[in-house]
């Protein structure tokens, strides 16, 4: 990818004294929604802080749309960062929090007021914007931070656990907003523990564990690289599961076949999904098996996370 | 003015506006206002006491007393601790509240951030302590006019500018020192106390060492020399005073130098609230 239109980490390491933040990260993040996934302490926030210059790399370099984080004048004209810190400047209302930040962009009053109103509307915070942030609920604070991050209409939006504290309705609205921003061509980088929501929104994922990137790319592609070690599980609902099972046992790429408890289907583990789908198609034609549904059972972020990183990731 | 300079000026103005809004509302800055009101209280009480006949006063010693109070109390305590409160918190306070990153995530050069924050602190310090000194001296002069030494009141008023000017220089000098300390130290109170001790003990140092202090130059600029006696003599700076044409630019240069060090230093600052 051209470094001028992506986010590039070139052999980046960050140590906090003796403690490893991230190590030897080599990444190129294209436009769209990219989710950073990993357990606490895996390096998600460190990666975000590195790309926004809040911390400096111990080695290597970072470029955001070709701009180094050491150049805040250019970087933050095109980047918005909603951090996970639940703290705000003292005594400000929601409106002032966004408006005064926009004035730091050297915008005039009219332009700053217009963008503030627009950002508040996008996160449905127009009504409470006149109240002090200290009186806001957790969800409102999260939304006002989000509004501040998008207010100056950035090309890169970095969101650290943006769904934390939001109720289901607000989560759905936030996810719709992220999708809309990605559709506008933004780079949206999100860190999240909520894996089923990551599944819904991500164009690509970056999986981190103990400061290392253990996988990156579209989730199907990442899953595809694991077929030898972790055969893909496919749930087949059909009319003659016994016949199908008998045929599958003779195939080398099939690691395991289990009958569904209602005897109306099979759970097949295969190291070569393409051969499996080819065989299934042939059987449908030759053996007149009637298929009700065929769906991968572990081709989601949660399963990949479990295989690569281990337990505990599905919670939150 | 080039577009870049215009941009920087607009950003510095925005930082000052934000800082004043955040930190210097009446309720939040109440301790500062109370501190600034203390010298005012002394001279208002004296004037009221004389007017009501509670005290006897010929007015002859009042100007010297004001100079003593200004040097020993206003400069060494009121302005010093006021600047500790204002300038130490400009960066340290933001780190403690975990809100410094909002500035670091704005399209503003970090050195401009230092300048903007310093100016906001200076504006408030000068406004509060400058007003306190000006008002105190003005009240003293009005009181003088009612005493047997009424003829002193007119000429004395000419010193008003000098006292306010020294106050401004004190805010600029101490402000720069505490701004830097707030950036360098996790617990800046300890180095602030060290500065206080140094500024207090220079009276015992040889003349050359006396010059490595802010208070020496400030006292050199005071319009009235105080003939300290008794315990007050402990604070008499006996070295030859530095002429104003050296002391004023010297203090301003010192402030600029320290703010420049802070502006360089801030580029190495990282946001790591977890380590606090």
Interface residues (C-beta under 8 A of the other chain):
Chain A: X16 X49 X52 X53 X54 X55 X56 X70 X72 X73 X74 X75 X76 X77 X80 X81 X83 X85 X87 X88 X89 X90 X91 X92 X96 X100 X101 X103 X104 X105 X106
Chain B: X7 X10 X11 X14 X15 X17 X18 X21 X22 X23 X25 X28 X97 X98 X99 X101 X102 X103 X104 X105 X106 X107 X108 X109 X110 X267 X268 X270 X271 X272 X273 X275
